Amino acid sequence: MGLFTNKKEMKNWAIALGNACGGAKVTTELQLTKVDPEQVVKLTQQFVNEYNAQMMKAIKKYEGGESE
């Protein structure tokens, strides 16, 4: 669950998602890649799962703070 707690993991995730979408590949030089829909789905699911987990933590923290 590092996407929302580690900037480097978020950057690596974003680069992987961008590269999975095809077109210009993020490297030290410009390369074109094919679209990889399976990787897009995988990375999007990872994002959604980690976002939901972070939201649940925030909700629990908020609800806990309200009852104090």
C-alpha beads as a LAMMPS data file, in Angstrom:
LAMMPS data file: protein, C-alpha beads

68 atoms
67 bonds

1 atom types
1 bond types

-500.0 500.0 xlo xhi
-500.0 500.0 ylo yhi
-500.0 500.0 zlo zhi

Masses

1 110.0

Atoms # bond

1 1 1 0.000 0.000 0.000
2 1 1 2.756 2.392 -0.908
3 1 1 1.154 4.489 -3.642
4 1 1 -0.290 6.988 -1.177
5 1 1 2.490 6.862 1.377
6 1 1 5.594 6.804 -0.823
7 1 1 6.160 9.383 -3.545
8 1 1 8.606 7.156 -5.408
9 1 1 6.082 4.311 -5.608
10 1 1 3.411 6.700 -6.920
11 1 1 5.863 7.950 -9.561
12 1 1 6.823 4.409 -10.578
13 1 1 3.127 3.463 -10.754
14 1 1 2.359 6.501 -12.916
15 1 1 5.257 5.732 -15.267
16 1 1 4.152 2.099 -15.559
17 1 1 0.570 3.187 -16.280
18 1 1 1.731 5.736 -18.849
19 1 1 3.894 3.158 -20.575
20 1 1 1.068 0.613 -20.520
21 1 1 -1.156 3.083 -22.380
22 1 1 1.195 3.021 -25.366
23 1 1 2.671 5.889 -27.326
24 1 1 5.753 7.660 -26.025
25 1 1 7.557 5.501 -23.441
26 1 1 9.024 7.205 -20.400
27 1 1 12.781 6.539 -20.531
28 1 1 15.925 8.570 -20.993
29 1 1 15.078 8.658 -24.703
30 1 1 11.812 8.761 -26.631
31 1 1 10.488 5.319 -27.613
32 1 1 7.066 4.338 -28.898
33 1 1 5.286 1.375 -27.337
34 1 1 2.126 -0.566 -28.062
35 1 1 -0.970 -0.307 -25.897
36 1 1 -1.095 -2.900 -23.088
37 1 1 -4.737 -2.988 -21.926
38 1 1 -4.101 -5.787 -19.422
39 1 1 -1.410 -3.739 -17.689
40 1 1 -3.688 -0.670 -17.697
41 1 1 -6.419 -2.716 -15.980
42 1 1 -3.944 -4.165 -13.473
43 1 1 -2.488 -0.774 -12.568
44 1 1 -5.901 0.882 -12.392
45 1 1 -7.149 -1.862 -10.078
46 1 1 -4.075 -1.381 -7.897
47 1 1 -4.757 2.356 -7.727
48 1 1 -8.441 1.838 -6.847
49 1 1 -7.653 -0.767 -4.183
50 1 1 -5.016 1.387 -2.534
51 1 1 -7.168 4.524 -2.784
52 1 1 -10.085 2.691 -1.143
53 1 1 -7.826 1.417 1.629
54 1 1 -6.537 4.949 2.274
55 1 1 -10.091 6.302 2.333
56 1 1 -11.143 3.634 4.845
57 1 1 -8.204 4.610 7.068
58 1 1 -9.192 8.272 6.822
59 1 1 -12.840 7.505 7.589
60 1 1 -11.892 5.407 10.624
61 1 1 -9.544 8.126 11.831
62 1 1 -12.218 10.782 11.304
63 1 1 -14.902 8.719 13.035
64 1 1 -12.519 7.966 15.893
65 1 1 -11.728 11.667 16.279
66 1 1 -15.437 12.553 16.374
67 1 1 -16.137 10.240 19.304
68 1 1 -13.290 11.556 21.458

Bonds

1 1 1 2
2 1 2 3
3 1 3 4
4 1 4 5
5 1 5 6
6 1 6 7
7 1 7 8
8 1 8 9
9 1 9 10
10 1 10 11
11 1 11 12
12 1 12 13
13 1 13 14
14 1 14 15
15 1 15 16
16 1 16 17
17 1 17 18
18 1 18 19
19 1 19 20
20 1 20 21
21 1 21 22
22 1 22 23
23 1 23 24
24 1 24 25
25 1 25 26
26 1 26 27
27 1 27 28
28 1 28 29
29 1 29 30
30 1 30 31
31 1 31 32
32 1 32 33
33 1 33 34
34 1 34 35
35 1 35 36
36 1 36 37
37 1 37 38
38 1 38 39
39 1 39 40
40 1 40 41
41 1 41 42
42 1 42 43
43 1 43 44
44 1 44 45
45 1 45 46
46 1 46 47
47 1 47 48
48 1 48 49
49 1 49 50
50 1 50 51
51 1 51 52
52 1 52 53
53 1 53 54
54 1 54 55
55 1 55 56
56 1 56 57
57 1 57 58
58 1 58 59
59 1 59 60
60 1 60 61
61 1 61 62
62 1 62 63
63 1 63 64
64 1 64 65
65 1 65 66
66 1 66 67
67 1 67 68
